[in-house]
Amino acid sequence: MSEAFDPLFSVHNHIAVVTGGFGQIGAEFVKALHARGARVAVTSRSEVADPAAKLGVTVDADRLLAVTMDITDQASVEAGFDRIVRTWGVPTILVNNAGLDTQPSAPPEVSGPFEQFPAEVFREVVDTNLVGTFLVTQAAGRRMREAGLEGSIINIGSIYGMVSPVQDIYAYKAEDTGIPFIKPVAYSAAKSGLYNLTRYCATYWGKANIRVNTLTPSGVRRDTQDAKFQANYTARMPIGRMAEADEYNGALIFLASAASRYMTGANLVVDGGWTAW
């Protein structure tokens, strides 16, 4: 199947790791890499007995490996990578996709004003989105470098790590429930840290041929989102709609493959024009 793809964009026979790979975007990343011939280790905090069934993959299920990993726990991260190496070898592609966000359905104690935002929630989000990405990147990059392998590490950023949230989008919540929703600071602060983590690792590992880039998406449409949120969000979006979950796959394959072999320390923004305003 992989022979049908342009060799410039080939990930055939590569070993890839996707953290948070059973989530909405993560699952699409896993399926895109798998369809192009990669062996894909899919990490999640909870144990998954049959990753192929969970992802809806019906062929070549032997190229999928579910790895239980808490990315905030260094011992869990190291154990997860040890298992991947024992099973297949050292990965050459890492997608740091796992993370926490706060949705408009969040309870008031974590979605209220900045002045009352709980410090413990801030720490939890930063611990997952930034510290967790650091731990996974450290574990993967070290193994790539020790093995003398070229690699591609892709950190999944967010428009809200580049620019501040547009709070007007969420103002309708107060009209409907009497409780205002404020898009919290923690997600933005944690995601913004990824950009310099990317640049640091790109320069640190540059001569080892380990490339590190950020892929920045904007909001993805979900059936569970209410109509007012979608209407407010798309009104602010130059392209006129939210993204579908699979619309970042092309950018991911580009960054994972030799097509981007001279690209490192960069931020590939695929946001429907959000940050162009």
DOGUDO-454742 format. One line per 8 residues: number of its first residue (from 1); their letters; for each residue x, y, z of N, C-alpha, C. Coordinates in Angstrom, 1 decimal. Layout:
NUM) A) X Y Z X Y Z X Y Z; ... $
This chain:
1) MSEAFDPL) 0.8 -1.2 0.0 0.0 0.0 0.0 0.9 1.3 0.0; 2.0 1.2 0.8 2.8 2.4 0.9 3.5 2.8 -0.4; 3.7 1.9 -1.3 4.4 2.2 -2.6 3.6 3.2 -3.4; 2.3 3.3 -3.2 1.5 4.2 -3.9 1.8 5.7 -3.6; 2.5 6.0 -2.5 2.7 7.3 -2.0 4.0 7.9 -2.6; 4.1 9.2 -2.8 5.3 9.9 -3.2 6.4 9.6 -2.3; 7.5 9.1 -2.7 8.6 8.7 -1.8 9.2 9.9 -1.1; 9.0 11.1 -1.6 9.4 12.3 -0.9 8.7 12.4 0.5 $
9) FSVHNHIA) 7.5 12.0 0.5 6.7 12.1 1.7 6.5 10.7 2.4; 7.5 9.8 2.2 7.4 8.5 2.7 7.7 8.4 4.2; 6.9 7.6 4.9 7.2 7.3 6.3 7.2 5.7 6.4; 7.3 5.1 5.3 7.2 3.6 5.2 8.3 3.0 6.1; 8.0 2.1 6.9 8.9 1.4 7.8 9.5 2.2 8.9; 9.1 3.4 9.0 9.5 4.3 10.2 8.8 3.8 11.4; 9.4 4.0 12.5 8.8 3.8 13.8 8.3 5.1 14.4; 7.1 5.3 14.6 6.5 6.5 15.1 5.8 6.4 16.4 $
17) VVTGGFGQ) 5.9 7.4 17.2 5.2 7.5 18.5 4.3 8.7 18.5; 3.0 8.4 18.8 2.0 9.5 18.9 1.4 9.5 20.3; 1.7 10.5 21.1 1.2 10.6 22.4 -0.3 11.1 22.3; -1.1 10.6 23.2 -2.5 11.0 23.2 -3.1 10.6 21.8; -2.7 9.4 21.3 -3.1 9.0 20.0 -4.5 8.4 19.8; -5.3 8.4 20.9 -6.7 7.9 20.8 -7.6 9.1 20.8; -7.1 10.3 20.9 -8.0 11.5 20.9 -8.4 11.9 19.5; -9.2 13.0 19.4 -9.8 13.3 18.1 -8.7 13.6 17.0 $
25) IGAEFVKA) -7.8 14.4 17.3 -6.7 14.7 16.3 -5.7 13.6 16.3; -5.3 13.2 17.5 -4.3 12.2 17.6 -4.6 10.9 16.8; -5.9 10.5 16.9 -6.3 9.3 16.2 -6.1 9.4 14.7; -6.4 10.6 14.2 -6.2 10.9 12.7 -4.7 10.8 12.4; -3.8 11.4 13.2 -2.4 11.3 13.0 -1.9 9.8 13.0; -2.4 9.0 13.9 -2.0 7.6 13.9 -2.4 6.9 12.6; -3.7 7.1 12.2 -4.2 6.5 11.0 -3.5 6.9 9.8; -3.1 8.2 9.7 -2.4 8.7 8.5 -1.0 8.1 8.4 $
33) LHARGARV) -0.3 8.0 9.6 1.1 7.4 9.6 1.0 5.9 9.3; 0.0 5.3 9.9 -0.2 3.8 9.7 -0.5 3.5 8.2; -1.4 4.3 7.6 -1.8 4.0 6.2 -0.6 4.2 5.3; 0.4 4.9 5.7 1.5 5.1 4.8 2.7 4.2 5.2; 2.4 3.2 5.9 3.4 2.1 6.2 4.3 2.2 7.4; 4.0 3.2 8.3 4.7 3.3 9.5 4.2 2.3 10.5; 5.1 2.0 11.4 4.7 1.3 12.7 4.5 2.3 13.7; 3.3 2.3 14.3 2.9 3.4 15.2 2.6 2.9 16.6 $
41) AVTSRSEV) 3.4 3.5 17.6 3.1 3.2 19.0 2.2 4.4 19.5; 1.1 4.0 20.0 0.0 5.0 20.4 0.0 5.0 22.0; 0.3 6.2 22.5 0.3 6.2 24.0 -1.0 6.8 24.5; -1.3 6.4 25.7 -2.5 6.9 26.5 -2.3 6.6 27.9; -2.9 7.3 28.8 -2.8 7.1 30.2 -3.5 5.8 30.6; -4.6 5.4 29.9 -5.3 4.2 30.3 -4.9 3.1 29.3; -5.0 1.9 29.8 -4.6 0.7 29.0 -5.7 0.5 27.9; -5.2 0.2 26.7 -6.0 -0.1 25.5 -5.6 -1.5 25.0 $
49) ADPAAKLG) -6.5 -2.5 25.1 -6.2 -3.9 24.8 -6.1 -4.1 23.3; -7.0 -3.4 22.5 -7.0 -3.6 21.0 -7.0 -2.2 20.3; -5.8 -1.7 20.1 -5.7 -0.4 19.5 -6.3 -0.3 18.1; -6.2 -1.4 17.3 -6.8 -1.4 15.9 -8.3 -1.3 16.0; -8.9 -2.0 16.9 -10.4 -1.8 17.0 -10.8 -0.5 17.5; -10.0 0.1 18.4 -10.4 1.4 18.9 -10.2 2.5 17.8; -9.3 2.3 16.9 -9.0 3.3 15.9 -9.8 3.0 14.6; -10.4 1.8 14.5 -11.1 1.4 13.3 -10.2 1.0 12.2 $
57) VTVDADRL) -9.0 0.5 12.5 -8.1 0.0 11.5 -8.3 -1.5 11.3; -8.5 -1.9 10.1 -8.8 -3.3 9.8 -7.7 -4.1 9.2; -6.6 -3.4 8.7 -5.5 -4.1 8.1 -4.2 -3.8 8.8; -3.3 -4.7 8.7 -1.9 -4.5 9.3 -2.0 -4.0 10.7; -2.8 -4.7 11.5 -2.9 -4.3 12.9 -1.6 -4.6 13.7; -0.7 -5.4 13.1 0.5 -5.7 13.8 1.5 -4.5 13.8; 1.1 -3.5 13.0 1.9 -2.3 13.0 1.4 -1.2 13.9; 0.5 -1.6 14.9 0.0 -0.7 15.9 0.4 -1.3 17.3 $
65) LAVTMDIT) 0.8 -0.4 18.2 1.2 -0.9 19.5 0.6 0.1 20.5; -0.2 -0.3 21.4 -0.8 0.5 22.4 0.2 0.5 23.6; 0.6 1.7 24.1 1.5 1.8 25.2 0.9 2.7 26.3; 0.7 2.1 27.4 0.2 2.9 28.6 1.3 3.8 29.1; 1.1 5.1 29.1 2.1 6.0 29.5 1.5 7.3 30.1; 2.0 7.7 31.3 1.6 8.9 31.9 2.8 9.9 31.6; 2.5 10.8 30.7 3.6 11.7 30.2 4.1 12.6 31.3; 3.4 12.8 32.4 3.9 13.6 33.5 4.8 12.9 34.4 $
73) DQASVEAG) 4.9 11.6 34.2 5.7 10.7 35.1 6.9 10.2 34.3; 8.1 10.6 34.7 9.3 10.3 34.0 9.5 8.8 33.9; 9.3 8.1 35.0 9.5 6.6 35.0 8.5 5.9 34.1; 7.3 6.4 34.0 6.3 5.9 33.1 6.7 6.1 31.6; 7.2 7.3 31.3 7.7 7.7 30.0 8.9 6.8 29.6; 9.8 6.6 30.5 11.0 5.8 30.2 10.6 4.3 30.0; 9.7 3.8 30.8 9.2 2.4 30.7 8.5 2.3 29.3; 7.7 3.2 28.9 7.0 3.2 27.7 7.9 3.1 26.5 $
81) FDRIVRTW) 9.0 3.9 26.5 9.9 3.9 25.4 10.8 2.7 25.4; 11.1 2.2 26.6 11.8 0.9 26.6 11.0 -0.2 26.0; 9.7 -0.2 26.2 8.8 -1.2 25.6 8.8 -1.1 24.1; 8.7 0.1 23.6 8.7 0.4 22.1 10.0 -0.1 21.5; 11.1 0.2 22.2 12.4 -0.2 21.6 12.6 -1.7 21.6; 12.1 -2.4 22.7 12.2 -3.8 22.7 11.3 -4.4 21.6; 10.2 -3.8 21.3 9.3 -4.4 20.4 9.7 -4.2 18.9; 10.1 -2.9 18.6 10.4 -2.6 17.2 11.8 -1.9 17.0 $
89) GVPTILVN) 12.3 -1.3 18.0 13.5 -0.5 17.8 13.3 0.9 18.2; 14.3 1.8 17.9 14.2 3.2 18.3 13.3 4.0 17.4; 12.4 4.7 17.9 11.5 5.5 17.0 12.3 6.6 16.3; 11.9 7.0 15.1 12.5 8.1 14.4 11.5 9.2 14.1; 10.2 9.0 14.5 9.2 10.0 14.5 8.5 10.1 15.8; 8.4 11.3 16.4 7.6 11.5 17.6 6.6 12.6 17.4; 5.4 12.4 17.7 4.3 13.4 17.7 3.9 13.7 19.1; 4.2 14.8 19.6 3.8 15.2 21.0 2.4 15.9 20.9 $
97) NAGLDTQP) 1.4 15.0 20.9 0.0 15.4 20.8 -0.8 15.5 22.1; -0.4 14.8 23.1 -1.2 14.7 24.3 -1.2 16.1 25.0; -2.4 16.4 25.6 -2.5 17.7 26.3 -3.8 17.8 26.9; -4.0 18.8 27.7 -5.2 19.2 28.4 -5.7 20.5 27.9; -7.0 20.6 27.7 -7.6 21.9 27.3 -8.9 22.1 28.2; -9.4 23.3 28.2 -10.6 23.6 29.0 -11.7 23.9 28.0; -12.7 23.1 28.0 -13.8 23.3 27.0 -14.9 24.2 27.6; -15.8 24.8 26.7 -16.9 25.6 27.3 -17.8 24.9 28.2 $
105) SAPPEVSG) -17.8 23.6 28.3 -18.6 22.9 29.2 -18.0 22.7 30.6; -16.8 23.3 30.8 -16.0 23.1 32.0 -16.8 23.7 33.2; -16.6 23.2 34.4 -17.2 23.7 35.6 -16.7 25.1 35.9; -17.4 25.9 36.6 -17.1 27.3 36.9 -15.7 27.5 37.6; -15.4 26.5 38.4 -14.1 26.7 39.2 -12.9 26.6 38.4; -13.0 26.1 37.1 -11.8 26.1 36.3 -12.0 26.9 35.0; -13.1 27.6 34.9 -13.4 28.4 33.7 -13.9 29.8 34.1; -13.5 30.3 35.3 -13.9 31.6 35.7 -12.9 32.6 35.5 $
113) PFEQFPAE) -13.0 33.8 36.1 -12.1 34.9 35.8 -10.6 34.6 36.2; -9.7 35.2 35.5 -8.3 35.0 35.7 -7.9 35.3 37.2; -8.6 36.3 37.8 -8.2 36.6 39.2 -8.5 35.5 40.2; -9.4 34.6 39.8 -9.7 33.5 40.7 -9.3 32.1 40.2; -8.5 32.1 39.1 -8.1 30.8 38.5 -7.3 30.0 39.5; -7.6 28.7 39.7 -6.9 28.0 40.7 -5.5 27.6 40.3; -4.6 27.9 41.2 -3.1 27.6 40.9 -2.9 26.1 40.7; -3.7 25.3 41.4 -3.5 23.8 41.2 -3.9 23.4 39.8 $
121) VFREVVDT) -4.9 24.0 39.2 -5.3 23.7 37.9 -4.2 24.2 36.9; -3.7 25.4 37.1 -2.6 25.9 36.3 -1.5 24.9 36.2; -1.1 24.5 37.4 0.1 23.5 37.5 -0.2 22.2 36.8; -1.5 21.7 36.9 -1.8 20.5 36.2 -1.7 20.6 34.7; -2.2 21.7 34.2 -2.2 21.9 32.7 -0.7 22.1 32.2; 0.0 22.9 32.9 1.4 23.1 32.5 2.2 21.8 32.7; 1.9 21.0 33.7 2.6 19.8 33.9 2.4 18.8 32.8; 1.2 18.8 32.3 0.9 17.9 31.1 1.4 18.5 29.8 $
129) NLVGTFLV) 0.9 19.7 29.5 1.2 20.2 28.2 2.6 20.6 27.9; 3.3 21.0 28.9 4.7 21.5 28.7 5.7 20.6 29.4; 5.6 20.3 30.6 6.5 19.4 31.3 6.4 18.0 30.7; 5.2 17.5 30.4 5.0 16.2 29.8 5.7 16.1 28.4; 5.5 17.2 27.6 6.1 17.2 26.3 7.7 17.2 26.4; 8.2 17.9 27.4 9.6 17.9 27.7 10.1 16.5 28.0; 9.4 15.8 28.9 9.9 14.5 29.3 9.9 13.5 28.1; 8.8 13.5 27.3 8.7 12.6 26.2 9.8 13.0 25.1 $
137) TQAAGRRM) 10.0 14.3 24.9 11.0 14.7 23.9 12.4 14.3 24.3; 12.6 14.5 25.6 13.9 14.1 26.2 14.2 12.6 26.0; 13.2 11.8 26.3 13.3 10.3 26.2 13.5 9.9 24.7; 12.8 10.5 23.8 12.9 10.1 22.4 14.1 10.6 21.8; 14.5 11.9 22.0 15.6 12.4 21.4 16.9 11.8 21.9; 17.0 11.4 23.2 18.2 10.8 23.7 18.4 9.4 23.0; 17.3 8.7 22.8 17.4 7.4 22.1 17.8 7.5 20.6; 17.2 8.5 20.0 17.6 8.8 18.6 19.1 9.1 18.5 $
145) REAGLEGS) 19.5 10.0 19.3 20.9 10.4 19.3 21.9 9.3 19.6; 21.6 8.5 20.6 22.5 7.4 21.0 22.6 6.3 19.9; 21.4 6.2 19.2 21.4 5.2 18.1 22.0 5.7 16.8; 22.3 7.0 16.7 22.8 7.7 15.5 21.8 7.8 14.4; 20.5 7.9 14.8 19.4 8.0 13.8 19.0 9.4 13.5; 18.6 9.7 12.3 17.9 10.9 12.0 16.5 10.8 12.5; 15.9 11.9 13.0 14.6 11.8 13.5 13.8 13.1 13.3; 12.5 13.0 13.4 11.7 14.2 13.4 10.7 14.2 14.6 $
153) IINIGSIY) 10.8 15.3 15.3 9.9 15.5 16.5 9.0 16.6 16.2; 7.7 16.3 16.4 6.7 17.3 16.0 5.8 17.6 17.3; 5.9 18.8 17.7 5.1 19.3 18.8 3.8 19.9 18.4; 2.7 19.5 18.9 1.4 20.1 18.5 1.1 21.3 19.4; 1.2 22.4 18.7 0.9 23.7 19.4 -0.6 24.1 19.4; -0.8 25.3 19.4 -2.2 25.8 19.4 -2.2 27.3 19.0; -3.2 27.8 18.3 -3.3 29.2 18.0 -3.4 30.0 19.4; -3.9 29.4 20.4 -4.0 30.1 21.7 -2.7 30.0 22.4 $
161) GMVSPVQD) -1.6 29.4 21.9 -0.3 29.5 22.3 0.5 30.6 21.6; -0.1 31.1 20.5 0.5 32.1 19.7 -0.1 33.5 20.0; -1.4 33.5 20.1 -2.2 34.7 20.4 -3.2 34.4 21.5; -3.6 35.5 22.1 -4.6 35.4 23.2 -5.9 34.9 22.8; -6.7 34.1 23.6 -8.0 33.8 23.2 -8.9 35.0 23.0; -9.9 34.8 22.1 -10.9 35.9 21.9 -12.0 35.5 22.8; -12.1 36.2 23.9 -13.1 35.9 25.0 -14.5 36.2 24.5; -14.7 37.1 23.6 -16.1 37.3 23.1 -16.8 36.1 22.5 $
169) IYAYKAED) -16.0 35.2 22.0 -16.6 33.9 21.5 -17.4 33.2 22.5; -16.9 33.3 23.8 -17.5 32.5 24.8 -18.5 33.3 25.7; -18.8 34.5 25.3 -19.7 35.4 26.1 -21.1 34.9 26.2; -21.5 34.2 25.2 -22.9 33.7 25.2 -23.2 32.7 26.4; -22.2 32.1 26.9 -22.4 31.2 28.0 -23.1 31.8 29.2; -22.7 33.1 29.5 -23.4 33.8 30.6 -24.8 34.1 30.3; -25.2 34.3 29.0 -26.6 34.5 28.6 -27.4 33.3 28.8; -26.8 32.1 28.5 -27.5 30.9 28.6 -27.6 30.3 30.0 $
177) TGIPFIKP) -26.6 30.5 30.8 -26.5 29.8 32.1 -26.4 30.8 33.3; -26.1 32.0 33.0 -25.8 33.0 34.1 -24.4 32.9 34.6; -23.7 31.9 34.1 -22.3 31.7 34.6 -21.3 32.0 33.4; -20.5 33.0 33.6 -19.6 33.4 32.5 -18.5 32.3 32.3; -18.1 32.1 31.0 -17.0 31.2 30.7 -15.8 32.0 30.3; -14.7 31.9 30.9 -13.5 32.6 30.5 -12.5 31.6 30.0; -12.1 31.7 28.8 -11.0 30.7 28.3 -9.8 30.9 29.1; -9.4 29.8 29.9 -8.4 30.0 30.9 -7.0 30.3 30.4 $
185) VAYSAAKS) -6.2 30.8 31.3 -4.8 31.2 31.0 -3.9 30.0 30.9; -4.2 28.9 31.6 -3.2 27.8 31.8 -2.9 27.2 30.4; -3.9 26.9 29.6 -3.7 26.3 28.3 -2.8 27.2 27.4; -3.1 28.5 27.4 -2.3 29.4 26.5 -0.9 29.5 27.0; -0.7 29.6 28.3 0.6 29.7 28.9 1.5 28.5 28.6; 0.8 27.3 28.8 1.6 26.0 28.6 1.9 25.8 27.1; 0.9 26.1 26.2 1.2 25.9 24.8 2.2 26.9 24.2; 2.2 28.1 24.8 3.2 29.1 24.3 4.6 28.6 24.6 $
193) GLYNLTRY) 4.8 27.9 25.7 6.1 27.4 26.1 6.7 26.3 25.1; 5.8 25.7 24.3 6.2 24.7 23.4 7.0 25.3 22.3; 6.8 26.5 21.9 7.5 27.1 20.8 9.0 27.3 21.1; 9.3 27.7 22.3 10.7 27.8 22.6 11.3 26.5 23.0; 10.6 25.6 23.5 11.1 24.2 23.7 11.4 23.6 22.3; 10.6 23.9 21.3 10.9 23.4 19.9 12.2 24.1 19.4; 12.3 25.4 19.6 13.5 26.0 19.1 14.8 25.6 19.8; 14.7 25.4 21.1 15.8 25.0 21.9 16.3 23.6 21.4 $
201) CATYWGKA) 15.4 22.7 21.3 15.7 21.3 20.9 16.2 21.2 19.5; 15.7 22.1 18.6 16.1 22.1 17.2 17.5 22.5 17.1; 17.9 23.5 17.9 19.3 24.0 17.8 20.3 23.0 18.6; 19.8 22.5 19.6 20.6 21.5 20.4 20.9 20.3 19.6; 19.9 19.7 18.9 20.1 18.5 18.2 20.3 18.6 16.7; 20.5 19.9 16.2 20.6 20.1 14.8 21.6 19.3 14.1; 22.8 19.3 14.6 24.0 18.6 14.0 23.8 17.1 14.1; 22.9 16.6 15.0 22.7 15.2 15.1 21.6 14.8 14.1 $
209) NIRVNTLT) 21.1 15.7 13.3 20.0 15.4 12.3 18.7 15.0 12.9; 18.5 15.5 14.1 17.2 15.3 14.7 16.4 16.7 14.6; 15.4 16.7 13.8 14.7 17.9 13.5 13.5 18.0 14.5; 13.2 19.3 14.9 12.2 19.5 15.9 11.4 20.7 15.4; 10.1 20.5 15.2 9.2 21.6 14.7 7.9 21.6 15.4; 7.2 22.6 15.3 5.8 22.7 15.9 4.8 22.8 14.8; 3.7 22.1 14.9 2.5 22.2 14.1 1.4 22.8 14.9; 1.0 24.0 14.4 -0.1 24.7 15.1 -1.4 24.6 14.4 $
217) PSGVRRDT) -2.4 23.9 15.0 -3.7 23.9 14.5 -4.6 24.9 15.1; -5.8 25.1 14.5 -6.9 25.9 15.2 -8.0 24.9 15.6; -9.1 25.4 15.9 -10.2 24.6 16.5 -10.8 23.6 15.5; -11.0 22.4 16.1 -11.6 21.3 15.3 -13.1 21.2 15.7; -13.9 21.0 14.6 -15.3 20.8 14.9 -15.6 19.5 15.6; -16.5 19.6 16.6 -16.9 18.4 17.3 -18.4 18.3 17.3; -19.0 17.2 17.2 -20.5 17.1 17.3 -21.0 17.5 18.6; -20.2 17.4 19.7 -20.6 17.8 21.0 -20.6 19.3 21.3 $
225) QDAKFQAN) -20.0 20.1 20.3 -20.0 21.5 20.5 -21.4 22.1 20.2; -21.8 23.1 21.0 -23.2 23.6 20.8 -23.1 24.6 19.6; -24.3 24.9 19.1 -24.4 25.7 17.8 -23.9 27.1 18.0; -24.1 27.7 19.1 -23.7 29.1 19.4 -22.1 29.2 19.4; -21.5 28.2 20.0 -20.1 28.2 20.0 -19.5 28.1 18.6; -20.0 27.2 17.8 -19.6 27.0 16.5 -19.8 28.2 15.6; -21.0 28.8 15.8 -21.3 30.1 15.0 -20.3 31.2 15.4; -20.1 31.4 16.6 -19.2 32.5 17.1 -17.7 32.2 16.6 $
233) YTARMPIG) -17.3 31.0 16.7 -16.0 30.6 16.3 -15.8 30.8 14.8; -16.7 30.3 14.0 -16.5 30.4 12.5 -16.7 31.8 12.0; -17.4 32.6 12.7 -17.5 34.0 12.3 -16.2 34.7 12.4; -15.3 34.3 13.3 -14.0 34.8 13.5 -13.0 34.2 12.6; -13.3 33.1 11.9 -12.4 32.3 11.1 -12.4 32.8 9.7; -11.3 33.3 9.1 -11.3 33.7 7.7 -11.8 32.7 6.7; -11.5 31.4 6.9 -11.9 30.4 6.0 -13.3 30.0 6.1; -14.0 30.5 7.2 -15.4 30.4 7.3 -16.0 29.1 7.9 $
241) RMAEADEY) -15.1 28.3 8.5 -15.5 27.1 9.2 -14.4 26.6 10.1; -14.8 25.7 11.0 -13.8 25.0 11.8 -13.2 23.9 11.0; -12.1 23.4 11.5 -11.4 22.3 10.8 -12.1 21.0 11.1; -11.9 20.0 10.2 -12.2 18.7 10.4 -11.0 18.0 11.0; -11.2 16.9 11.7 -10.1 16.3 12.5 -8.9 15.8 11.6; -9.2 15.5 10.3 -8.2 14.9 9.5 -7.5 16.0 8.6; -7.8 17.2 8.8 -7.2 18.3 7.9 -5.8 18.7 8.3; -5.3 18.1 9.4 -3.9 18.4 9.7 -2.9 17.3 9.3 $
249) NGALIFLA) -3.5 16.2 8.7 -2.7 15.1 8.4 -1.6 15.4 7.4; -1.9 16.2 6.4 -1.0 16.5 5.3 0.2 17.2 5.9; 0.0 18.2 6.8 1.1 18.9 7.4 1.9 18.0 8.3; 1.3 17.1 9.0 2.0 16.2 9.8 2.9 15.3 9.0; 2.4 14.7 7.9 3.2 13.8 7.1 4.4 14.6 6.5; 4.1 15.9 6.1 5.2 16.7 5.6 6.3 16.8 6.6; 6.0 17.1 7.8 7.0 17.3 8.9 7.6 16.0 9.3; 7.0 14.9 9.2 7.5 13.6 9.6 8.5 13.1 8.5 $
257) SAASRYMT) 8.3 13.5 7.3 9.0 12.9 6.2 10.2 13.7 5.7; 10.9 13.1 4.7 12.0 13.9 4.1 11.6 15.1 3.3; 10.4 15.3 3.1 9.9 16.5 2.4 10.3 17.7 3.2; 10.4 17.6 4.5 10.8 18.8 5.3 12.2 18.7 5.9; 13.1 18.0 5.2 14.4 17.6 5.7 15.3 18.8 6.1; 15.0 20.0 5.5 15.8 21.2 5.8 15.0 22.1 6.7; 14.0 21.6 7.4 13.1 22.5 8.2 13.3 22.0 9.7; 13.7 22.9 10.5 13.8 22.6 11.9 13.7 23.9 12.7 $
265) GANLVVDG) 13.1 23.8 13.9 12.9 25.0 14.8 11.8 25.9 14.3; 11.0 25.4 13.4 9.9 26.2 12.8 8.6 25.9 13.3; 7.6 26.8 13.0 6.2 26.6 13.4 5.4 26.6 12.1; 4.8 25.5 11.8 3.9 25.3 10.6 2.5 25.6 11.1; 1.9 26.7 10.7 0.6 27.2 11.1 -0.4 26.7 10.1; -1.4 25.9 10.6 -2.5 25.4 9.7 -3.7 25.8 10.5; -4.2 27.0 10.3 -5.2 27.5 11.3 -6.4 28.2 10.6; -6.6 27.9 9.3 -7.7 28.5 8.6 -7.7 30.0 8.5 $
273) GWTAW) -6.5 30.6 8.8 -6.3 32.0 8.7 -6.5 32.8 10.0; -6.7 32.0 11.1 -7.1 32.7 12.4 -6.0 33.7 12.8; -4.7 33.4 12.7 -3.7 34.3 13.1 -3.3 35.3 12.1; -4.0 35.4 11.0 -3.8 36.4 9.9 -4.5 37.7 10.2; -5.4 37.7 11.2 -6.1 39.0 11.5 -5.1 39.9 12.1 $
